[in-house]
Amino acid sequence: MTNASHRVCSIVPVFDALREKYGWSLRDVLGHGGSAHVFRESWKGIPCAVKISKNPLALQNTKELERLQRELQAVKELRCDPHILRLVNHSVCMGHLITVWELAEGTLHDELNSVQKLFGDGGVVPQELLRWMDEAARGIDRLNERGIYHRDIKPQNLFLVDGHVKVGDLGFAKFGGASTFSNSITGTLGYVPLEAVQGETKPTIDVFGLAATYVHLRTGRKPFGNDAVTIIERMREGAFEYQGLTGPEIYCLRKALSPDPDERFGTAGQLARELQYAAPARRVHRGVTLTPNNWPQISESIRRQWRRGVLGRWSSTVTLLLGLFLAVWGLLGSPFSRIGTEDVGARPSPSDSQQAHQAAQHGTAAAAQEEPGMDVGAGPPAERRLSAAHSAPSPQMIVRKEPVVIVHVLPRVRGVVPPQSLAESDGLVELPFEPPATSPGFEAAQFHPRRRRVLGLSTDGLVTLWNEAGGEPLKTFSPGPSLVTAVAISPDGNTLVAGTNDGTLVLCDPDTGRTFRRLQGHSRAIRSIEFDALGERVLSASDDRTVRIWNADRGRCERILSGHTGPVQFASFSPDGLRVVSASADHSSRVWDVRSERLLAILKDGEFQVSGARFLADGQTVITTAWDGNVRIWDVATARVKTILRAKTKVLHSLDVDPTGRRAAIACGDTPLIWEVYTNRARMLGSHGAIIRTVRFDRSGSRLVTSSWDGTIRVWDADNGKELSVLGNAR
């Protein structure tokens, strides 16, 4: 007889005893886990979930049984906690643990499966996930405060009740040093740290599980892989799945999933708060096209969401009919056939592309159905410009793509004055390329990662710190004796790196200005500096035609990336830190592999200086700006252009991509431009009046800071384009 057959035979008498004692049928199966069977039954007329352990408890004597009952009673006393699944009753039958739990609607793992059925691979949108993490953290901390460690936090053990998360399935929970379940391995591999696998329980075991759960739900993939060997190896290295995560999220999760328990967050609440700060704060939308194959899943998703709303459970039938109606309407070609909660990049219909092509061929603005001041073309031979009579003060852009894509420009925010200098008939604005010699302007600006402050670098090499809301500077200092040309601040906000015109990197305290290290290597001025997501490495680009990667802690150069034939203006890491893209005055961008220093691709399209280059979220796509007025999106694998946005000004000085990788900010002359990369929508913000030297998003992607030679640094709401504050003194 096999072990499985033996277990089935040994538990049959338990089922019979429970049927006789409580009148349960034990036929409505909710699930079978590695440790227990779960059935839907009733307890005193109330629907509940009955969990029956597969194996008998390894209890040596009566005292251990009494202790187990006391510990379960301690969990039962938490029944009023809104974030812990209520334990209704418990008993031991023929050595098997029987627990009766509050009935839940499903688990977070079920929610992830529903999302993936609708949208394919991917995870839950951050806004919903952050709320779940906060509620789960509250339940975990409540247990830990009572000396109870769950030891198996994972998506399957976080339950949804009336739309709120509750921590449940305490089968592996450890109370004051005694386990309620006899098993040599604690929890699920990949969701518990290595010391727990070895039988040692640390107070941060549930923090690790919550962080692993976040990775699974956010990315749609298991945190450390699938097979046991890979999981163990990656857990030893702290190498979790990071594809699709933002830099701040990676930094936060690296700490929570550290192999060293002393490096992790002390409580689950601390982790949840850090994730709230690190994850993208802007709601993104994913589209789904209704088809005969997926309308049942869409209807079920709508029904489930509506049941949790204010209309109550009675509306489930109505919502199911509504889902069917929307599905049929979508199949008939309704303009509203794209619904959902996250937009991964709408594509134009064939009719739109045909209209745009006709507009480009015949030169009629009406055929393109666009706003005044917008051009749509199919490439250089077909490009055209609207006459001055049709031009508006709004910025003018051309979007060129294969096939043709129509760009929809969002309306300008009320109260934001459009730059009048962009209303010239030829659309090309020539602005000075050198800062005025009167009062100093600003070369760079960046948000402080931990405080509501802004860091600015003036053209005379001084670093200034402001409160984001405005007012007088908090501190002004010079990091080094030479002129400072570039600055960057670490993700934890504790280190400022300044690059000088003699090629020196200066590491100092951003609060006091005290210098504690100098790094020598570059022979000419440093043009850009950037930290990786973890704050461990520094990337510098220089006029000496090289890009260098430095170990910030050890103070040494680890990699030298050479090959450019002109000064390197900018360089940045990929989201995973394994690749680097550089932008140079030699009219090209280059993509490098960090570990091997191997050149992966040369991105070149025209004979114009490339001023900025960054990776999008997938790490396989690069966006660049050049002084021909074009913003290009490249496929790194083929080194070919995928999309071009043409701004009718030749001065594109700076570029940044928000943490989601879905929109880019571009310094378009004296005006910042925000481009929704996947939906091809663009919005111009207010004018500085002089060339903008830097655009930077904050860690959430909801705010934008710009620095200009007009002597000001401005903070913007990246969602609605509103100007929030002005720092410095305008000329």
N, C-alpha and C positions, 0 to 999 in steps of 0.2 A: 504494500500500500504506500502511495506517495505521501509526502509531507502535506501537500495541499488537500488530498483526500482525507488524511487523518485530521486536519484542522476542521474540515467541513463536518466530519462525523462527530468530533468532540463538541462542536458548538450547537448541534441539532438539539440535544437535550436542554440546552439553555433556552433556545427558542420555544420549545414545548412548555417549559416551566413558566416563561413570561406570558405565553398565551393563556395558560391556565390561571395565573395569578392576576393579571391585569386585563385580560380579554383582548389583547392586541392581536392583529392578524399578521403583522410583520411581512406584508407583501408589497406595500408602497415604498419601494426603495428610493432613497434620496442619493445614495452614493456608497461606494466601497473604497475605503482608504487602505493604506498599508497596515494600519493598526486596528481598524474597527469597521463594523457595518453600521449604516445610518438609515433609519426608517422614519417615515412620516406616520405618526400616531396621534392619539388624543390623550390628554391628561386632565381629568376632571372636566371634560367637555371642551378643552382648549387645544387647538392643533399645536403639536410640538414635534421636535426632532428627537428620536430615541437613538442613542449611540451605544453599541454593544462591542466591547473589546474582543478582538479575535482570539487573543491568548489569555490564559488565566494570569492573574497578578502573582508576582513572586513575593508572597508575604510569608515570613518565617514563623510568626506567632500572633497571638491575639493583640498584643500591644501595637504591632505594626498596622493591623487592621483598624484599631481605634485611632491611631495617628492619621491614617489615610482619611478616615471619616471626618476628623477635625479639620483637616486641610481642605477637603471638599466643602465642608460647611463654611469655611472662610471665604471660598469663592461664591458660595450661595448668598452670603451676606452682602456681596457687591451687586445684588440684583437691581438695585436702584440706580446704579451708575449708567448713564446714557451711552457710554462707549464700550461697555463690556456685555457680551451676549449673556443673557440671564440663564443661570443654572436653576432649573425648576425643582429637580429632585435627583437623588443618587442612591444607589444600592449596589450590593455585590451578590451575584447569583451564580452559585457553583464555581466560585473563584473568578468569574468574569465581572469586570466593572461595567455597571449600567448607569448611564447618565441621561437625564431628560433635559433638553435645552429649548430655549425660545426658538420658534420657527422663523427663519430668515427668508428673504426673497431670493437670495443668491449670494454669490461671493464676488470679490473683485476679479477673480480669474474668469468667472462667467462674463463679467462686463467686458473684459479684454477680448474674449472670444467673440462677443457680439460685435465689437468695433472692427475686429479683423475680418469677420464675415462680410461686413458692409464695405470696408475700404481696403481690404487686402492687408499686407504686412504693415506694421506700424503699431504705435501705442496709443494710450489715452491722451486727450488734450491736457496740457499742463494745468489749466485752471481748475478742472474737475479733480484731477489727481492730487493737487495740493490740498484741496479741502479734505479729501479722503485721508491723506497722510496726517493732517492735523488732528482729525478725529481719532485715527488709529493710535497716534502718539499719546493722546490723552488717556486712552484706555490702557496702553502699555505702561505708562508712568504710574497710573493708579495701582496696577498690579505690582509693579516693582517697589512702590512705596510700602506695600504690605509684605514685602519679602518674597513675592511670588514671581518667578521668571517663566515666561511662556515657553521658550526654547524651540518654538517651531513657527515663528512669524513668517508667513508667505501669503501670496494672493488667495490661495484656497482657504486660508484660515481667518481672513478678514471678511466679515459678512455684512450685507446690506439689509437694514431693517428700516422701512419707510424712507429710503433714500439716504440714510446715514450709516456710517461705518461703525461696526462693533467688533471687538476682538473676541474670537471664540475658539472652539476646539482646543481645550486645555488638556488634552490627553498626555502631552509631554511635560506639562507644567511641573516646576520644581518648587516645593514649599519648604523653606527653611532648611535646605540640604537634603530632602528626601524626595525621590521621584515617584510619581503616581503610576508610572508605567514601566514595566520591566523590559528594557530594550538596551542593547549594548551601544547603539548609536543614537545620539540625541538629535531629534529633528530631521530635516531634509537637507541632504548634501547640496551645497550651493547657497543655502539660506541661513546656515549657522556657521560660525567661524571655525577655524581649524582646531582651536583648543577644545571646543565643544565636541567635535568629532572624536577627539582623544579622551573624552569623558570628564573634562574640566569645565565647569560653568563659571563664567565671569559675569559681573554685573552689566556689561555692555552687550551681552549676547542678543538681546531683543533689539537693540539699536542696530546691530549688524543686520538682523533679519528685516527690519523695516527699510533700511537702505537698499538691500538686495531686492526687496519687493518693489521699491520705487523704480529701480533700473528695469525690472521686468515689465512693469506696467507702462513705463515711459517709452521704452524702446520696442516693446513687443517681443523681446528675446530674453531667454534665461540669462541671469547676471553673469555666470561664469562658464557657460557652455552646457553641453548635454551629457557627455560621458564622464564617468568618475575620474579617470586619469587626468583629463583636461581640466576638470573642475578643481582638483587638488593642486595642480601645477599653477593655474591662474590665481587661485586663492593665495598661494604662497607669495606670489608676485604682486598681489593687489590689482591684477589686470582684469577688470570687469568690462562688460560691454559698454562702450561709450558712443557708438555711432548714433547720431541724432541728438546727442546731449550738447548743451552749451558749455562753454569754458567754465563759467562759475559753477555750474552743476557738477562738472567733472571734479573740480577742486574740492567741493563740499563732500561728494561721495567718496573721493579718494581717502579722505580722513575717516569717514564712517565705516568704510570697508577695509580699513588697514589691517594687515595681519597681526599688528601689535595692538592688543586690547587697550593699552594705556593711551594710545593716540586717538581713539575714537571719542565721539561726543559722550558726555556723561549720562545724558538722558535722551529719550526719544523726542521729547519736546524741543530740546536744543537742535536736533537734526531737522525737525519739521520747520522751525523758525529759519534756519539757514537755507533750507530749500525754498521757502517762501521768498527769500531775498534773491536767491541765485537763479531760479527758474524764470522763463520768459513771462512777463506780466501782461503782455498784450494777447488778447484772444485771437487765435488764428482759425481759419475756416477750411474745412475739407469738404470737397464736393463729391457727390455720388450721383450717377445717372441711373434712373429707374429702369429696370429691365424685367421681363417675365421671370428671370431666375432669382432676382434679389428682392422683389417686392415683399415676399413674406417676412424676410428678415427686417426690412425697413418698417413694415407695419408692426412687428413685434417690438422693435426698438422704440417706436413712437408710443405704443401702448404702455411699455414699461416706464418710460419717462413721464408720461401723463399720469399714470397711477400714483407716482410720487408727488404730483403737484397738488394744487389747492382744490381741484375738482373731485378728488376722491376716487375710490375704487370702482364706483358705478360707471365711470366713463370708459372702461376698457373696451366695451363692445363698440362704442361710438368711435373711439380712436382706431380700432381695427378696421372699421368701415372707411374711415377717413384715409387710412394708409392705402386701402385698396383703390379708393377713388383717385388718390394722387398717383398711384402706380399706373392706372389706366390713362389718366390725363397725360402723364409723362410719355407713355408709349404713343400717344396721338400727336406728340410734338409740341406740347405746351412750352411756352417760354419759361415756365417755372419748373421745368423738369429736373433742375439741379437743386437738391436740398442737402442739408447735412450740417455738421458742426465744425468742419475744418476744411479749408479750401487749399488744395494742393496745386492749383494753377489751372485756371480755365483756359480752354483752347477756343479760338474763334470758329464759328460755323463756316461751312463752305460758302454760304451765301455772303457772309461778311468778307471773306477773303476775295470772292469774285468781285464784290463792289469796290473793294480797295484797289484791286488790279485795274478795274475799269477807270477808277478815278485817276490812278497814276498814268494810264495810257492816254486818256482824253483831257486831262488837266482840269477837270471840273471839281470844284470843292464840294458841291452838293452831293455828288455821287458817293463820296467817302463818308457822308453822314457824320462829320466830325465837327468839333467846336472851332470857331475862328482861331487862327493862330496855330493850328496843328496840321502837319503834313503826314501823309502816309505814302510810302513808296515801296517799290519792289527791288531796290538795289540802285547803285549809282546811275545806270543808264536811264532809269525811270524817275529819278528823284527830281522834285520840282519844289518851288517855293511859291507861297501865296503872295500876291501883290500887296503893296502897302495899304491899298484900300480895304483888303480883307484882313489885315493884321490887327491884332489886339495887343494891349500892353502885356498880356500874359506871355510867359516864356514859350519859345517855339522849339519843337523837337521833332525828329524824324525817327521812327522805329522801322528797322529793316530786318526781316527774318525770312527764312525759307520754310514753309510758305509765308506769305505776307500776313502780318499781324496788325490789327487795328489797336491803337492805344487810346484808352479812355482816361482823360485827365480829370481828377477829382476837382470839384469846385473850390475856388480859393476861400480861405477862412475869412469870415467877416471881420473887418478891422485891420487886416494885414494889407499894407500898401504894396502893390506890385512894383518891381523895379522899372522905372520909366526908361532907363537906359537900354532896356532890352526891346524897346518898341521900334528900333531902327528897321528900315525896310529890308536890308540885307540880312538881318538877324545875327550878324557877327559883331561882337563887342570887344574892342581892344582896350584892356585895362593895363595899368603899369605893372611891370614885373619886378620892380624893386620897391621896398617900403619907403614912404615919404621920409624926408630927413627932419621933419618937425618933431612931433612927439612920438614916442615908440608905439608901434602896434603890437600885435600878438602873433607869434609863430605857431603856437600849439596850445591846446586846452584838453583837459581830460577830467572826467568825474572821479572823485575819490571813491574807491570800491566799498568802503565801510561807513562813510559819513556823508551827510548832505553838504558836501563841499566840492569846489571846483579848483583844479590846479591849472595855472596858466604860465606860459613861457613867452616873455616879451622879446621883441627884436633886439633889445640891448642885452639879452642873456640873463635876465633876472627871473626867478621863479616866484610866483605869487599865489597865495592860498586865500580863497574867498569862501564865505557861506554861500550856498547855492541861491538863497533867496535874494542876495544882493548886499549892499552896504559897503563899508570900507574894507580893504584887504586885512585879513587876519595876520598874515606874515609875508614878508618879502625877503628873499635871500639869494645869494649867488653860490651855486654848488662848487664852483672851481675858479681858478685864476683866469682861465681862458674863456672865450665867448661860448656860451652854451647854445647848441643848435638843435637839440632834440631831448625830450624827456619821456619817461614812462614810470608808472607806479605799479607795484606788485599787487596781485589779487587780494592779499591780506592787508594791504594798506600800510605795511611797515617799512617798505624800502622804496626809495626813489632813485632811479638811475638817470643820470644826465650825460649826454654826449656832447663833446666840445669840438671846436673847429680844428684842434690839433690831433684829433683821433683818440682821445682818452675817454673812457667810461668812468664816471664818478658815482659811487654808491653812497647814499646819505639817508638820514632820517627825515621824512617829509614834514614832521611836526617841528623839529628843532633846526633843521638844516645842517646838522653835524655830519661831517664826512667820515666814513669808517673804512672805505676801501677805494682803490683806484685800479683800473684794468687798462693795460697798455697792449696795443696790437695793431690797430688801424694807423695808417700813416697820413691820412687826410681827414677832413671834416666828416663827422657822423651825421647822417641825414634822418634816420629813423631808428627808434628803439621799441621793442615789444617784448613782454613777458609771455611765456607759455601759460596754459590754463592752470597749471599747478604752482606757478611762481618759482619753479626750480631753475629754469633756463632763461637767458636773455638773448634776444636776437637783435643784431645791429647791422645797419646798412651804411656804406660809406662812399665818399668820393674816390676812394682808392680802388674802386671797382670790385670790391669783395663784400660778402655777407659773412658774418661770424656768429657762432653760437657759443655762449658762455655759460659756465656753471656758476650761478650767482653765489652759492654757499662756499664753494672752494676757491672762487676767484680765478678761474683759469679758462682759457679758450679751448673748447672741445672740438669744434668743427670750423673749417674755412671753406666756404663755397665760392669758387672763383670761375670765371668764364665770361663775364660781361666785358664789353669793350668800351664802356662809358661809365660815368658815375652812377652808382646805384641810389635811386631816390627813396625807395621804400622796400620793406620786406615784412612778411607776416607768416605765422604758423598756420597749419591746418588745424581744425578743431581737435584732432587726436594728437597733435604735436609731432607727427611722423613725417610731415612734408613741410617745405618752405616754398613760398612764391616770392619772387623779387621783381621790382619794376626799375627800369634803367633809362638813362638818357640815350642809350644805344638803340632805342626804338623797339625794344623787346622786353618781354617778361619771361622768366625762367622758373621752372618747377624742379625742386630738388628733393631727393630722398635723404632724410636727416641721418639715418644710421650708416648708410654706405657712402654718403656725399655724392651720389650718382645723379647726373642731370637726367631728368625724366622727360622734359618737354621744353621746347622753345616756342613761345607764343608771340608771333609777329604778324602785323597786318597794317602795313603802311610805313611811312618814313617820318614818324612823329615821336617825340619823347613820351614815354609812358610814366605817368605820375603816381599811379596807385595800383595795387593789386591785392586781392583778398580771396580766400576760399569761401565758398558757400558751405552750407551745413553738411552736405554729403561728402566733402573732402575730395571730390572728383571733378568739381566744377570751379572755375576761377572767373572772377569779374575784375576787369581792368578799366582804368581811365587813361586817356592820352590827350595830348595837346592838339589833336585834330578835331576835338569836340565830340568824340565818340566814347561811349561806354559799351564795352564788349563783354559778353559772357562766352567762355571757352570750355570746350570739352578737353580735359587734360589728356585723356587716352589717345585722342586723335589729333590734338593740337589744332583743332578747327573752331571757328567762330560759330556759336549757336544762335546768338541774338545780338543785335546792335541797337542801342538807344543813342540817337544823335541830338545833342543839345546845341542850339545855334549860338554857341560861344566857344572860342578856342581855348579858354582858360579853365581847365579842370584840374585843380590843384590837389584835391584830397578825396579820399574814398573810405567808407566804413560800411560794415555789414552788421546788422543787428544779431543778437544771440540765436534767434531762430533760423537765420540764414535766408529769410524770405524777403527782406527788403534792404535796400542799400541807400546810404546817404552820400551825396556827391556835392562837392564844393564847385558849383557852376558859376564861375565868375565871382560876383559879389552876392550871390543868392544861393542858399542851400536847396537842394533838390532831394526829395525822397521818392524812390522808385520801388514799387511793389514788383519784385522780380518775376514771380510766377504768374501774376495776373496782368502784367504789362500796364500798370497804372502809375502815373507820376503826378507829384504835387510839388510846386515851388512854394517856399516859405517867404518871409519878408526879406528885404534887402539890407545888407550892411552898409553899402555905399562905397566899399573898397574890397579888394580881393580877399576872399576867404582862404585862409591857409590850412585850416584843420576842421574836420567834422568827426565827431565821435558820439556813439550811442552809450548809454549807461548799461549796467549789467542786466537790467530787465528789458531793455529795448524800447522803453516807453518815453524816454527823454533823449534829446539831442543837444550837444554843446558845439558851438562854432566859434572859431577865433579868427580875427580879421586884422588887416592893417589899418582899419579905421580907429583902432585903439580900444575896441570893445570885445568882450566875450559874451555871447548870448546863449541862453538856455531856452529850449523849445519843447513843447509837447509834441512828440513824434506822431501821435495818433490824429490830432486835429490841427496841427500846425500853429498853435497859439504860442506867442512869445511869452515866456514865463518870467524871465529876468534879464537885466543887462548889467554886466560887470565891467568896470573900467570907465574911462572917460572918452567919449567920442570926440573926434576933432571937429 
